[in-house]
Amino acid sequence: MDQATKEAKLKHLNEWCKHTILEVLDINFIDITEDSLTATMPVTWKVHQPMGLMHGGASCVLAESLGSTLSVTALDLDKYYAVGTSINSNHLKSATKGIVTGTARFIRKGATLHYSEIEIRNEKGELLNHTTMTNIVIRK
C-alpha cells in the first residue's frame, strides 16, 4: 500500500471513530497494512483506575477497537460487517503514564471468521497486554 493510500485510510478511520469511546480515550490510528493496524492511547487520568494504574478495561477498549477495526478494513462494507464474539485479554505489566501503542494482526482472515492478536506496549517496547479476538463476518 502506497503512502498516500495509507494516509487516506488512517484519516478515514480516525474520522469514523469521532463521537465514540475511541475519541473519549484519545485513541488514534497511526499505521495500517494489509494485515495489521496500529493505534496509540495516552495513559492519563481518563484511563486510570483508583490506584493510578492503567485500567484493564482501557486496555480491552484499545485491543477490541483495534481488532474490530482491523476486520472492518478487510471487508466490503456495502456487503458485510464484522461482529466481535470473543475477546481474551491478559494484563502482563502496568502503566501509569506515557503513551501505549497497540498493534492488531490477523492470525486468520477467513471469509466468515477473523481471528486476531493484539499486543499493547509501552514507550520502552515492553509488552503490557496480549489479547486475542474473534470476529464473525456477516453478510448484510
C-alpha positions as CSV (number, residue, x, y, z in Angstrom):
1,M,0.0,0.0,0.0
2,D,1.5,3.3,-1.0
3,Q,1.9,6.2,1.5
4,A,-1.0,8.3,0.1
5,T,-3.4,5.4,0.4
6,K,-2.2,4.6,3.9
7,E,-2.7,8.2,5.0
8,A,-6.2,8.4,3.4
9,K,-7.2,5.2,5.2
10,L,-5.9,6.3,8.5
11,K,-7.6,9.7,8.2
12,H,-10.9,7.9,7.3
13,L,-10.6,5.6,10.3
14,N,-9.9,8.3,12.8
15,E,-12.8,10.4,11.5
16,W,-15.1,7.4,11.5
17,C,-14.4,7.0,15.2
18,K,-15.5,10.5,16.2
19,H,-18.1,10.7,18.9
20,T,-17.2,7.2,20.2
21,I,-15.3,5.8,23.1
22,L,-12.2,5.9,21.0
23,E,-12.4,9.7,20.9
24,V,-13.1,9.8,24.6
25,L,-9.9,7.8,25.3
26,D,-7.9,9.7,22.7
27,I,-7.2,6.5,20.7
28,N,-5.6,7.4,17.4
29,F,-4.8,5.1,14.5
30,I,-1.3,5.6,13.3
31,D,-0.4,2.8,10.9
32,I,-2.1,0.3,8.6
33,T,-1.0,-2.6,6.4
34,E,-3.0,-5.3,4.6
35,D,-2.9,-7.5,7.7
36,S,-2.3,-5.1,10.7
37,L,-3.5,-1.9,12.3
38,T,-1.7,0.2,15.0
39,A,-3.1,2.8,17.3
40,T,-1.8,4.9,20.3
41,M,-3.6,5.8,23.5
42,P,-2.2,8.2,26.1
43,V,-2.1,7.0,29.7
44,T,-3.8,9.8,31.6
45,W,-6.4,10.1,34.4
46,K,-9.0,9.1,31.8
47,V,-7.7,5.5,31.7
48,H,-6.5,5.2,35.3
49,Q,-8.2,3.0,37.9
50,P,-8.2,4.4,41.5
51,M,-4.7,3.2,42.3
52,G,-3.3,5.3,39.4
53,L,-2.6,2.4,37.1
54,M,-4.0,2.0,33.6
55,H,-7.3,0.3,33.9
56,G,-7.5,-3.2,32.4
57,G,-10.8,-2.2,30.8
58,A,-9.0,0.6,29.0
59,S,-6.5,-2.0,27.6
60,C,-9.5,-4.0,26.5
61,V,-11.1,-1.0,24.8
62,L,-7.9,-0.3,22.9
63,A,-7.5,-4.0,22.0
64,E,-11.1,-4.6,20.9
65,S,-11.1,-1.3,18.9
66,L,-8.0,-2.5,17.1
67,G,-9.3,-6.0,16.4
68,S,-12.7,-4.9,15.3
69,T,-11.4,-2.1,13.1
70,L,-8.8,-4.4,11.6
71,S,-11.7,-6.7,10.5
72,V,-13.6,-3.7,9.0
73,T,-10.6,-2.8,6.9
74,A,-10.6,-6.2,5.3
75,L,-14.3,-6.1,4.3
76,D,-16.5,-4.7,1.6
77,L,-18.8,-2.7,3.9
78,D,-21.5,-2.5,1.4
79,K,-21.9,-6.3,1.6
80,Y,-20.5,-7.3,5.0
81,Y,-19.9,-6.3,8.6
82,A,-17.9,-7.8,11.4
83,V,-19.2,-8.6,14.9
84,G,-16.9,-9.4,17.8
85,T,-17.8,-12.7,19.5
86,S,-14.9,-13.3,21.9
87,I,-12.0,-11.4,23.5
88,N,-9.4,-12.9,25.8
89,S,-7.1,-10.3,27.3
90,N,-4.0,-10.9,29.5
91,H,-2.7,-7.9,31.5
92,L,1.0,-8.5,31.9
93,K,2.5,-5.2,33.1
94,S,1.1,-2.0,34.4
95,A,1.5,1.6,33.2
96,T,0.9,4.9,35.0
97,K,1.8,7.5,32.3
98,G,3.1,7.9,28.8
99,I,1.6,6.6,25.6
100,V,0.8,3.0,24.9
101,T,0.8,1.5,21.4
102,G,-1.4,-1.3,20.3
103,T,-1.0,-3.4,17.1
104,A,-3.5,-5.9,15.8
105,R,-2.5,-8.6,13.4
106,F,-4.6,-11.2,11.7
107,I,-3.9,-14.8,12.7
108,R,-6.7,-16.0,10.4
109,K,-8.5,-13.8,7.9
110,G,-11.2,-16.1,6.5
111,A,-14.4,-15.4,4.6
112,T,-16.6,-15.8,7.7
113,L,-14.2,-15.6,10.7
114,H,-11.4,-13.2,11.6
115,Y,-9.1,-14.1,14.4
116,S,-6.5,-11.6,15.5
117,E,-4.0,-10.9,18.2
118,I,-3.3,-7.5,19.7
119,E,-0.2,-6.5,21.6
120,I,-0.1,-3.3,23.7
121,R,3.3,-2.0,24.5
122,N,4.7,1.0,26.5
123,E,7.2,3.5,25.1
124,K,10.1,1.2,26.1
125,G,8.6,-1.5,23.9
126,E,7.6,-3.6,26.9
127,L,4.6,-5.9,26.5
128,L,1.8,-4.7,28.7
129,N,-1.1,-6.7,27.3
130,H,-1.7,-9.6,24.9
131,T,-5.2,-10.1,23.6
132,T,-6.8,-12.4,21.1
133,M,-10.1,-11.6,19.5
134,T,-12.6,-13.4,17.2
135,N,-14.9,-11.5,14.8
136,I,-17.6,-13.2,12.8
137,V,-18.2,-11.8,9.3
138,I,-21.9,-11.4,8.4
139,R,-23.5,-10.7,5.1
140,K,-25.8,-7.6,5.2
